[in-house]
Amino acid sequence: MSKKSDAYDDALEQLQILLVETQAWTIDEGRKTLIVFEGRDSAGKDGAIKRITEYASPRQTRVVALPKPTERETSQWYFQRYAPHLPAGGETVIFNRSWYNRAGVEPVMGFCTPAQHEQFLRDAPRFEQMLAENGVNIIKLWLDISKKEQAKRLEERVEDPLKRFKVSSLDSEAQSRWDAYSGARDRMLDETDHKAAPWMVVATDDKKTARLNIMRHILRTIGGPGARADKPDGDVVFAASKASGRLFR
């Protein structure tokens, strides 16, 4: 094992210990923690979530990855299917993709109308503001990846039998519609970044570095024991409001 790998494993272990301590604090304090993972296909959402939840409390932690909406759900208020999964006191909920499907894949792929897209961009900040006013600590992460690295990872998915469940019929669209996804992302970050729930962008071409810095950001944002975490690398995790010229295109 290389020294670099040893350093990663040591850093990961220390952050996971701090995550356990911090979650114990949120449980004792009755805090509601909501972490939203968004990003391009293959940007590393699953891997980061796995490391964050590996030693988390199973009773107070949920990872939510909702399937395609049913016919009934498509007739509901858009946020209705997400509301039952929101955290109660002492709980941590992680959305592996969220209501922000309507800001990315849905408009790009034509799964929603332009009017529905516009309505969402107006409603999302108001919805999140209500959550924040009711004590939900919202952490929103956009995982960014270069086109070249994405192509490499998508190809690896197809070739690796253990990654069968990562392969999607939409994978091929990620590259062919790259520019459309970039435009949708830019507008989403611009119109749904607000004080109650700001967007943070994570550069993920180096997956291990991204994971460690995601964990540091989450810990410091939650506070309590997490405040002891090192500050994330500003070249890896940075505010969407300061992302001009730093996003992959």
Secondary structure as UniProt FT lines:
FT   HELIX           3..29
FT   STRAND          32..39
FT   TURN            41..42
FT   HELIX           45..53
FT   TURN            54..55
FT   TURN            58..60
FT   STRAND          61..64
FT   HELIX           71..74
FT   HELIX           78..81
FT   HELIX           83..85
FT   TURN            89..90
FT   STRAND          92..96
FT   HELIX           99..103
FT   HELIX           105..109
FT   HELIX           114..133
FT   TURN            134..135
FT   STRAND          136..144
FT   HELIX           147..159
FT   HELIX           161..166
FT   TURN            169..170
FT   HELIX           171..176
FT   HELIX           178..192
FT   TURN            195..196
FT   STRAND          199..203
FT   HELIX           207..222
FT   HELIX           224..228
FT   TURN            234..236
FT   STRAND          237..239
FT   HELIX           240..242
FT   TURN            244..246
//
